[in-house]
Amino acid sequence: MTSGLNGLKRSLVIVIAASLAACGGGGSDAGFIPFIPSTPAPPEASVTITDNAQGDAPPTRVIATYSASVSAVGADFFAVGGNCTRPPTSSTALDSSGTVATVRLSGGDCEAGQTLSFTLDPAKVTFDNATLGDAEVWTRSYTIVPASQQIGGSISGLAGTLVLQNNGGETLTIGTDGAFAFPTPVQSGDAYAVTVKNQPVGQTCSVNHGAGVVDTNPIDNVTVVCSANAYAVGGTVTGLVGAVALQDNGGDALTINADGSFAFPTPVAYGAGYAVTVQTQPAGQTCTVANAAGTMGGADVTNVLVTCSTNAFTVGGTVTGLAGAVVLQNNGGDDLTSSADGSFTFSTPVAAGSPYSVTVLAQPVGATCTVTDGAGTMGASNVTNVGVTCVPDFATLSLSPAALVIPVNSGVGVIIVTNTAGSLSTALHVHAILPGGWAEVTQDASQCVSLPPGASCNLSFSSTAPYAGPTTVSIQGDNTNTLSLTVTF
C-alpha cells in the first residue's frame, strides 16, 4: 500500500516538473506569461416606454422601465415642446428599485388647434452597472382638439334661493352652499359669463372669476359669495379726456365721461372679491387702474384710482431660474405667463403718472419666484428693470438612526426620514438608491411619496439574503438633499 502511494507522489512530481519546464520554470522566468484576469463587460440593459394617453388626449404620465438599475436621470431625459399658451410642467422620479423612471405632467394651458409634443431619450440615464442597448428616442405629438367643458364652481354663505345665469341664457337655481355646475357644457374656445339673475331674499351674492374663455379643462373656479351685507366699489378718475368704460368682476359695467369720483351700481357682498378693469379705453388715451382688486370688508371701497393719459408705456423685465411656467400680474389685472428665462413685457401699457405693481399670480410647480423692482410710478419711458428670480423649492431631510440593520428572513429594518425644510418645501418621492446587486432586498417607500415640512415617514427594508458590508447607500428625493446611510445585514 505504501509503495503505491510513493508511486503516485513520484507521478505528481513528474507532472508538476514537466509543467514548470513547459512554462520556463526551474529557476528561470524566461518565457513566463502571467495570468491576468479579464474584467467582464457590464451587462446590456433594455428599456420599455409606456404612457397613459387616452385616445387623442395627451398623457399625464410617461414611464420608462429598464432591465437594470439606474442611479441617476439626466436633466435632458424628457422634454416638452409645441406651441401651447402655457405648456405642462414635467417632473421625473425613480422608483425604489431604480429600474422605473416615471415622468409626471401637470398644469398647462393648451387651446384648441395648438400642438403639444413630448420627447424621452432613454439613453440620458446613468446605470449602476450596465450599458443601454439599442433604444430609440420616444416621441409623441398631439393636436389639441376642441371639446365641450362644464362651467361651475362653488357657493358659500347662501341662505335662500339663488338663480345664476350663463352667457345671458341658461339658468341654474341653487338653494344650498357647495359645488355647482351648469348642465350644458360650453365649446372649447367659446366665452362664458356667469352672472346673478335673481338674488336671494335679504342677501346679495357676488360672482368672482365668472367670465373667460373655455380651454381644454373644465371651468371649476367660479366662486359665488353671499351675504346680508354688501358695499359699493368706487374711487376716482383723473386725466380723462373722453369716455372710459370700467368693469367690476367682469360684469358690472360703468361708463365715465369726466374726472371725479365714481361708484359701480352693483354692490359687492361682504367677503367676496372685487376686480376693477378697463373694458373700453377712451379715444387717444390709456387709462390704468390702481388698487383695482381686493376682498370686500365692512365698508364701501373708495380708493380705486383710474389714471388716464395720452402717453402710456409698457412694463417688463427679465425672468431667471425658471423651470416650468410662472403667471405674473400687473396692477392686479393684466396677466402674463412666462415659460422660459428671458425678457417679458406686459401687453397692456400703463398711463404716464399711474402706478404699476408686478406680482406673482401663480408659482411654477416645485419652485418659488420673487419679484424685485416690481412697483413704481410710470414715467416717460418703458419700464424694463423688473426682475423675477425663481428658485426650486428644496426640502432638507434628516435620518434617524444614521445606520440601518436589515434583518435576513425575519422582520424589517426601518429608517425614519424627517423633512426639516420651510413651509413651501414638500419632499417628493423619497427613497434609497440600493446597489444593483442587491436583488434579494425589498424596499417599501410608499409612506414617503409626499412628505410635508415637519413630517416624518418610514423607509422599510427586508431581505432574503445577507450581503457584505457595511455598505453606504444614498437617501434622496425629487427635490431634496442627498443623505448617506450605512447599511449592514
C-alpha positions as a printed NumPy array, in Angstrom:
array([[  0.   ,   0.   ,   0.   ],
       [  2.854,   2.368,   0.833],
       [  4.676,   1.663,  -2.399],
       [  1.517,   2.578,  -4.319],
       [  1.366,   5.98 ,  -2.588],
       [  5.023,   6.595,  -3.288],
       [  4.455,   5.821,  -6.933],
       [  1.588,   8.329,  -7.027],
       [  3.767,  11.003,  -5.411],
       [  6.529,  10.419,  -7.977],
       [  3.956,  10.737, -10.779],
       [  2.72 ,  14.073,  -9.376],
       [  6.272,  15.365,  -9.079],
       [  6.987,  14.445, -12.69 ],
       [  3.793,  16.139, -13.937],
       [  4.491,  19.339, -11.999],
       [  8.116,  19.385, -13.149],
       [  7.094,  18.904, -16.719],
       [  4.589,  21.722, -16.393],
       [  7.192,  24.081, -14.949],
       [  9.619,  23.185, -17.738],
       [  6.995,  23.944, -20.336],
       [  6.396,  27.333, -18.709],
       [ 10.093,  28.122, -18.404],
       [ 10.269,  27.067, -14.739],
       [ 13.208,  25.583, -12.91 ],
       [ 14.871,  28.763, -11.716],
       [ 14.294,  30.925, -14.755],
       [ 11.248,  33.093, -15.586],
       [ 12.18 ,  33.389, -19.285],
       [  9.097,  32.994, -21.416],
       [  6.71 ,  33.121, -18.407],
       [  3.304,  34.618, -19.301],
       [  1.429,  35.724, -16.174],
       [ -2.341,  35.153, -15.97 ],
       [ -4.273,  38.456, -15.93 ],
       [ -7.984,  38.044, -15.239],
       [-10.191,  39.974, -17.667],
       [-12.851,  42.388, -16.434],
       [-16.251,  41.257, -17.667],
       [-18.144,  43.794, -19.72 ],
       [-21.204,  45.258, -17.957],
       [-24.481,  43.666, -18.996],
       [-26.576,  45.285, -21.701],
       [-29.846,  46.788, -20.488],
       [-33.118,  47.155, -22.356],
       [-35.948,  49.66 , -21.851],
       [-39.709,  49.717, -22.397],
       [-41.57 ,  53.045, -22.602],
       [-45.305,  53.357, -21.952],
       [-47.754,  56.201, -21.301],
       [-51.315,  56.636, -20.053],
       [-52.683,  58.619, -23.016],
       [-56.376,  58.108, -23.722],
       [-57.37 ,  58.461, -27.359],
       [-56.465,  61.896, -28.705],
       [-55.795,  63.302, -25.227],
       [-52.118,  63.771, -24.243],
       [-50.794,  61.62 , -21.394],
       [-50.262,  62.803, -17.847],
       [-47.636,  60.135, -17.187],
       [-44.807,  58.559, -19.218],
       [-42.952,  55.545, -17.787],
       [-39.56 ,  54.119, -18.803],
       [-38.91 ,  50.636, -17.357],
       [-35.297,  49.401, -17.512],
       [-33.959,  45.869, -17.1  ],
       [-31.052,  47.178, -14.978],
       [-30.794,  49.597, -12.073],
       [-30.447,  53.321, -12.84 ],
       [-28.631,  55.58 , -10.374],
       [-29.417,  58.97 , -11.939],
       [-31.633,  60.532, -14.602],
       [-30.256,  63.389, -16.695],
       [-31.866,  66.814, -16.924],
       [-32.387,  66.282, -20.677],
       [-34.135,  62.921, -20.206],
       [-37.585,  64.384, -21.038],
       [-38.635,  67.482, -22.967],
       [-41.963,  69.203, -23.652],
       [-42.495,  71.078, -26.928],
       [-45.247,  72.522, -29.066],
       [-46.965,  75.887, -29.097],
       [-49.368,  75.711, -26.153],
       [-50.114,  79.009, -24.44 ],
       [-48.59 ,  77.505, -21.295],
       [-47.058,  74.025, -21.691],
       [-47.46 ,  71.489, -18.879],
       [-44.548,  71.045, -16.498],
       [-42.805,  67.704, -16.013],
       [-41.084,  66.037, -13.063],
       [-39.147,  62.755, -13.195],
       [-38.596,  60.294, -10.358],
       [-37.027,  56.838,  -9.978],
       [-38.875,  54.136,  -8.064],
       [-37.335,  52.371,  -5.078],
       [-35.771,  49.653,  -7.25 ],
       [-34.101,  52.19 ,  -9.539],
       [-35.497,  50.489, -12.627],
       [-38.617,  52.586, -13.306],
       [-38.343,  56.276, -14.249],
       [-41.753,  57.984, -14.148],
       [-42.376,  61.378, -15.729],
       [-45.411,  63.163, -14.317],
       [-47.025,  66.022, -16.273],
       [-49.162,  68.692, -14.636],
       [-50.722,  72.081, -15.312],
       [-50.55 ,  73.797, -18.66 ],
       [-52.93 ,  75.771, -20.845],
       [-53.398,  74.31 , -24.321],
       [-56.144,  75.68 , -26.515],
       [-57.911,  74.022, -29.423],
       [-55.695,  73.841, -32.504],
       [-52.432,  74.197, -30.576],
       [-49.868,  71.388, -30.555],
       [-48.111,  69.583, -27.741],
       [-45.122,  67.263, -28.159],
       [-43.1  ,  65.036, -25.822],
       [-39.601,  63.581, -26.26 ],
       [-37.995,  60.977, -23.973],
       [-34.394,  59.927, -24.588],
       [-33.86 ,  56.643, -22.696],
       [-30.065,  56.949, -23.034],
       [-29.938,  60.02 , -20.787],
       [-29.502,  57.989, -17.602],
       [-26.615,  56.638, -15.544],
       [-26.659,  52.899, -14.75 ],
       [-25.232,  51.269, -11.637],
       [-23.573,  48.523, -13.718],
       [-24.938,  48.259, -17.239],
       [-24.979,  49.835, -20.662],
       [-28.046,  50.545, -22.739],
       [-28.582,  48.503, -25.869],
       [-30.336,  49.753, -28.962],
       [-33.137,  52.071, -27.821],
       [-34.883,  54.665, -29.937],
       [-35.834,  58.122, -28.729],
       [-39.544,  58.12 , -27.826],
       [-41.607,  60.968, -29.297],
       [-45.301,  61.786, -29.359],
       [-47.181,  64.762, -30.806],
       [-50.763,  65.862, -30.201],
       [-53.042,  68.479, -31.71 ],
       [-55.455,  69.813, -29.119],
       [-58.991,  69.17 , -30.341],
       [-61.985,  71.342, -29.404],
       [-64.045,  69.913, -26.573],
       [-67.059,  70.999, -24.565],
       [-66.422,  71.762, -20.898],
       [-68.747,  72.281, -17.966],
       [-68.927,  75.647, -16.22 ],
       [-69.139,  75.56 , -12.443],
       [-67.611,  76.396,  -9.113],
       [-68.737,  76.839,  -5.509],
       [-71.184,  78.893,  -3.426],
       [-70.775,  79.985,   0.194],
       [-72.932,  81.931,   2.645],
       [-76.221,  81.261,   0.833],
       [-79.433,  81.473,   2.885],
       [-82.349,  81.199,   0.488],
       [-82.662,  80.632,  -3.259],
       [-80.246,  81.992,  -5.858],
       [-80.629,  81.933,  -9.63 ],
       [-77.433,  82.068, -11.721],
       [-77.219,  82.57 , -15.465],
       [-74.521,  81.727, -18.009],
       [-73.998,  83.844, -21.124],
       [-77.352,  85.522, -20.569],
       [-79.238,  82.306, -21.347],
       [-79.097,  79.087, -19.353],
       [-80.22 ,  79.455, -15.731],
       [-79.416,  77.408, -12.645],
       [-81.431,  77.581,  -9.405],
       [-79.449,  76.837,  -6.24 ],
       [-80.661,  76.557,  -2.649],
       [-77.597,  75.427,  -0.655],
       [-73.89 ,  76.08 ,  -0.313],
       [-71.446,  73.834,  -2.128],
       [-70.383,  72.962,  -5.637],
       [-72.465,  73.778,  -8.697],
       [-72.234,  73.262, -12.457],
       [-74.395,  74.342, -15.364],
       [-75.814,  71.285, -17.124],
       [-74.945,  72.419, -20.654],
       [-71.204,  72.409, -21.451],
       [-69.576,  75.2  , -23.456],
       [-67.418,  74.531, -26.504],
       [-63.65 ,  74.984, -26.111],
       [-62.696,  78.406, -27.453],
       [-66.077,  79.977, -26.641],
       [-66.687,  82.563, -23.931],
       [-68.626,  82.051, -20.714],
       [-70.06 ,  84.67 , -18.34 ],
       [-71.734,  83.647, -15.084],
       [-73.969,  86.324, -13.521],
       [-76.657,  86.54 , -10.853],
       [-80.147,  86.634, -12.377],
       [-82.166,  86.587,  -9.13 ],
       [-80.7  ,  87.41 ,  -5.716],
       [-81.901,  85.517,  -2.618],
       [-84.286,  87.428,  -0.354],
       [-82.358,  89.575,   2.118],
       [-78.94 ,  88.775,   0.637],
       [-76.521,  89.911,  -2.047],
       [-74.472,  87.302,  -3.915],
       [-71.346,  88.318,  -5.853],
       [-69.632,  86.286,  -8.587],
       [-65.844,  86.098,  -8.855],
       [-63.907,  84.53 , -11.751],
       [-67.213,  84.357, -13.576],
       [-66.091,  85.225, -17.114],
       [-63.492,  83.925, -19.522],
       [-62.846,  81.635, -22.482],
       [-63.124,  77.85 , -22.225],
       [-59.87 ,  75.966, -22.839],
       [-59.254,  72.209, -22.662],
       [-60.176,  71.833, -18.98 ],
       [-63.492,  72.16 , -17.125],
       [-64.131,  75.579, -15.566],
       [-64.476,  74.886, -11.844],
       [-63.173,  78.059, -10.197],
       [-66.244,  80.318, -10.379],
       [-66.886,  81.453,  -6.795],
       [-70.148,  82.931,  -5.507],
       [-70.181,  84.593,  -2.076],
       [-73.485,  85.561,  -0.465],
       [-74.009,  87.896,   2.497],
       [-76.691,  90.016,   4.131],
       [-74.23 ,  92.918,   3.918],
       [-72.939,  94.4  ,   0.677],
       [-70.965,  97.546,  -0.12 ],
       [-70.126,  99.7  ,  -3.115],
       [-66.859,  99.659,  -5.094],
       [-65.621, 103.033,  -6.318],
       [-62.822, 105.554,  -6.444],
       [-61.516, 108.45 ,  -8.528],
       [-60.751, 109.136, -12.203],
       [-58.074, 111.681, -13.196],
       [-56.765, 112.95 , -16.53 ],
       [-59.738, 111.721, -18.555],
       [-60.481, 113.259, -21.952],
       [-63.431, 111.446, -23.488],
       [-65.221, 108.378, -22.098],
       [-63.85 , 105.295, -20.372],
       [-65.852, 102.115, -19.699],
       [-64.938, 100.292, -16.483],
       [-65.986,  96.851, -15.324],
       [-66.112,  95.156, -11.915],
       [-65.735,  91.377, -11.633],
       [-66.043,  91.039, -15.4  ],
       [-69.712,  92.   , -15.444],
       [-70.813,  95.175, -13.676],
       [-70.17 ,  97.961, -16.244],
       [-69.843, 101.71 , -15.698],
       [-69.118, 104.429, -18.296],
       [-67.413, 107.616, -17.06 ],
       [-67.151, 110.859, -19.066],
       [-65.265, 113.192, -16.715],
       [-62.746, 113.326, -13.904],
       [-64.024, 112.813, -10.386],
       [-65.381, 110.142,  -8.106],
       [-67.326, 107.092,  -9.258],
       [-69.064, 104.014,  -7.824],
       [-70.341, 100.871,  -9.525],
       [-74.118, 100.394,  -9.347],
       [-73.997,  96.799,  -8.077],
       [-72.736,  96.349,  -4.511],
       [-70.373,  93.507,  -3.643],
       [-71.175,  91.043,  -0.862],
       [-69.108,  91.144,   2.3  ],
       [-66.258,  88.633,   1.961],
       [-66.46 ,  88.487,  -1.834],
       [-63.736,  89.682,  -4.169],
       [-63.82 ,  92.699,  -6.459],
       [-61.662,  93.393,  -9.533],
       [-61.933,  96.636, -11.498],
       [-60.673,  96.655, -15.09 ],
       [-60.898,  98.901, -18.129],
       [-63.416,  97.496, -20.585],
       [-63.023, 100.213, -23.251],
       [-60.272, 102.85 , -23.381],
       [-61.056, 106.467, -24.313],
       [-60.061, 107.526, -27.841],
       [-56.435, 108.647, -27.915],
       [-55.81 , 107.825, -24.266],
       [-54.813, 104.97 , -21.989],
       [-56.357, 104.6  , -18.535],
       [-54.697, 102.48 , -15.866],
       [-56.373, 101.148, -12.715],
       [-54.563, 101.043,  -9.377],
       [-55.867,  99.46 ,  -6.147],
       [-58.058,  97.51 ,  -8.524],
       [-58.672,  94.259,  -6.651],
       [-59.322,  93.061,  -3.143],
       [-61.787,  91.399,  -0.788],
       [-64.825,  93.362,   0.351],
       [-64.709,  94.331,   4.006],
       [-67.31 ,  96.057,   6.152],
       [-67.385,  99.411,   4.322],
       [-67.508, 100.882,   0.84 ],
       [-64.322, 100.697,  -1.238],
       [-63.369, 104.25 ,  -2.288],
       [-59.666, 104.033,  -3.172],
       [-59.736, 102.613,  -6.717],
       [-57.627, 105.046,  -8.771],
       [-58.067, 105.371, -12.549],
       [-55.35 , 107.487, -14.18 ],
       [-55.736, 108.481, -17.864],
       [-53.058, 109.949, -20.123],
       [-52.287, 110.468, -23.796],
       [-48.895, 108.856, -23.075],
       [-48.595, 105.254, -21.959],
       [-45.657, 102.888, -21.659],
       [-45.078,  99.199, -21.134],
       [-43.896,  97.347, -18.034],
       [-41.431,  94.474, -18.379],
       [-38.196,  92.943, -17.211],
       [-36.341,  89.633, -17.028],
       [-37.074,  86.15 , -15.658],
       [-34.184,  83.966, -14.433],
       [-34.002,  80.445, -12.989],
       [-37.397,  79.397, -14.328],
       [-38.21 ,  75.705, -14.88 ],
       [-41.891,  75.412, -15.728],
       [-44.343,  78.281, -16.049],
       [-44.988,  81.324, -13.849],
       [-48.001,  83.633, -14.134],
       [-47.256,  87.296, -13.455],
       [-49.787,  90.075, -12.932],
       [-49.575,  93.847, -13.192],
       [-51.848,  96.088, -11.145],
       [-53.987,  93.14 , -10.113],
       [-55.384,  92.545, -13.59 ],
       [-53.003,  92.251, -16.552],
       [-51.819,  88.599, -16.589],
       [-48.721,  87.281, -18.336],
       [-47.497,  83.668, -18.478],
       [-43.764,  83.076, -18.86 ],
       [-42.44 ,  79.576, -19.596],
       [-38.716,  80.265, -20.024],
       [-35.925,  82.524, -18.86 ],
       [-35.548,  85.82 , -20.679],
       [-37.26 ,  89.144, -21.119],
       [-41.007,  89.753, -20.754],
       [-43.396,  92.666, -21.352],
       [-46.997,  93.014, -20.227],
       [-49.417,  93.525, -23.106],
       [-51.353,  96.388, -21.528],
       [-49.468,  99.709, -21.321],
       [-49.638, 101.874, -18.204],
       [-50.587, 105.552, -18.38 ],
       [-47.893, 108.07 , -17.521],
       [-48.213, 109.119, -13.9  ],
       [-50.075, 105.954, -12.937],
       [-48.644, 103.355, -10.541],
       [-47.66 ,  99.855, -11.623],
       [-47.259,  96.807,  -9.413],
       [-45.965,  93.442, -10.659],
       [-46.763,  90.365,  -8.565],
       [-46.692,  86.572,  -8.961],
       [-50.217,  85.28 ,  -9.537],
       [-49.308,  81.574,  -9.873],
       [-46.   ,  79.976,  -8.921],
       [-44.403,  77.269, -11.089],
       [-44.711,  73.697,  -9.872],
       [-41.924,  72.913,  -7.406],
       [-40.412,  76.413,  -7.33 ],
       [-40.9  ,  79.887,  -5.884],
       [-40.441,  83.103,  -7.888],
       [-39.897,  86.52 ,  -6.286],
       [-40.184,  89.975,  -7.848],
       [-37.731,  92.86 ,  -7.44 ],
       [-38.203,  96.452,  -8.669],
       [-41.804,  95.484,  -9.36 ],
       [-43.608,  98.635,  -8.223],
       [-43.391, 102.329,  -9.024],
       [-44.986, 105.223, -10.889],
       [-44.9  , 105.22 , -14.675],
       [-42.617, 107.91 , -16.085],
       [-41.982, 108.917, -19.685],
       [-40.441, 105.645, -20.927],
       [-40.953, 101.899, -20.806],
       [-40.134, 100.075, -17.564],
       [-37.638,  97.282, -18.319],
       [-35.953,  96.559, -14.98 ],
       [-38.486,  94.351, -13.214],
       [-36.659,  91.229, -12.024],
       [-38.292,  87.832, -11.465],
       [-35.99 ,  85.273,  -9.851],
       [-37.127,  81.646,  -9.488],
       [-35.553,  79.001,  -7.258],
       [-36.604,  75.353,  -6.738],
       [-38.471,  74.522,  -3.569],
       [-35.842,  72.454,  -1.794],
       [-36.671,  70.124,   1.057],
       [-33.995,  69.2  ,   3.601],
       [-34.039,  65.71 ,   5.099],
       [-32.701,  64.149,   8.27 ],
       [-32.414,  60.449,   9.155],
       [-32.875,  58.518,  12.385],
       [-30.881,  56.438,  13.092],
       [-27.812,  57.148,  10.962],
       [-27.174,  53.425,  10.423],
       [-29.55 ,  50.646,   9.409],
       [-29.538,  46.91 ,  10.045],
       [-31.635,  44.913,   7.588],
       [-32.709,  41.597,   9.097],
       [-32.445,  38.483,   6.952],
       [-35.568,  36.345,   6.557],
       [-37.298,  37.922,   9.572],
       [-38.935,  41.299,  10.004],
       [-37.935,  44.645,   8.51 ],
       [-35.369,  47.338,   9.089],
       [-36.792,  50.859,   9.353],
       [-35.182,  54.254,   8.872],
       [-37.179,  57.377,   9.83 ],
       [-36.945,  60.283,   7.381],
       [-37.959,  63.802,   8.521],
       [-38.496,  66.864,   6.342],
       [-36.894,  69.76 ,   8.221],
       [-37.5  ,  72.386,   5.477],
       [-39.578,  75.562,   5.405],
       [-43.286,  75.894,   4.728],
       [-43.077,  75.757,   0.907],
       [-40.895,  72.668,   0.529],
       [-42.687,  69.315,   0.445],
       [-40.25 ,  66.458,  -0.176],
       [-41.341,  64.226,  -3.061],
       [-40.635,  60.534,  -3.776],
       [-38.033,  59.978,  -1.042],
       [-36.266,  56.626,  -1.428],
       [-32.945,  54.804,  -1.101],
       [-30.639,  54.099,  -4.04 ],
       [-29.719,  50.458,  -3.463],
       [-26.7  ,  48.768,  -5.069],
       [-27.523,  46.992,  -8.313],
       [-26.542,  43.587,  -6.977],
       [-28.96 ,  43.59 ,  -4.032],
       [-31.604,  41.529,  -5.811],
       [-32.951,  39.989,  -2.589],
       [-33.523,  43.319,  -0.808],
       [-37.038,  44.8  ,  -0.889],
       [-37.64 ,  48.485,  -0.155],
       [-41.025,  49.971,   0.85 ],
       [-41.056,  53.732,   0.212],
       [-44.845,  54.093,  -0.039],
       [-45.032,  56.335,   3.07 ],
       [-42.516,  58.8  ,   1.614],
       [-44.114,  59.728,  -1.711],
       [-45.074,  63.195,  -0.422],
       [-43.566,  64.459,   2.831],
       [-44.762,  67.901,   4.05 ],
       [-42.48 ,  70.183,   6.103],
       [-42.08 ,  68.883,   9.641],
       [-43.496,  65.46 ,   8.812],
       [-41.734,  62.086,   9.054],
       [-42.089,  58.808,   7.163],
       [-40.705,  55.285,   7.372],
       [-38.487,  53.682,   4.744],
       [-38.688,  49.921,   5.349],
       [-36.319,  47.207,   4.111],
       [-36.335,  43.424,   4.218],
       [-34.039,  40.814,   2.702],
       [-33.921,  37.101,   2.   ],
       [-30.108,  37.049,   1.761],
       [-27.194,  38.794,   3.512],
       [-24.73 ,  40.993,   1.634],
       [-21.185,  42.021,   2.541],
       [-20.977,  45.231,   4.496],
       [-21.135,  47.713,   5.935],
       [-22.278,  49.465,   2.736],
       [-23.094,  53.143,   2.203],
       [-26.325,  53.893,   0.305],
       [-27.94 ,  57.215,  -0.608],
       [-31.315,  58.557,   0.516],
       [-32.784,  61.169,  -1.816],
       [-35.954,  62.622,  -3.367],
       [-37.047,  64.668,  -6.371],
       [-36.289,  67.982,  -4.652],
       [-34.161,  67.132,  -1.638],
       [-30.63 ,  66.931,  -0.386],
       [-28.896,  63.538,  -0.611],
       [-28.003,  61.74 ,   2.624],
       [-25.645,  58.825,   3.28 ],
       [-26.844,  55.787,   5.216],
       [-24.671,  52.922,   6.498],
       [-26.373,  49.557,   5.967],
       [-25.439,  46.142,   7.379],
       [-27.204,  42.759,   7.431]])
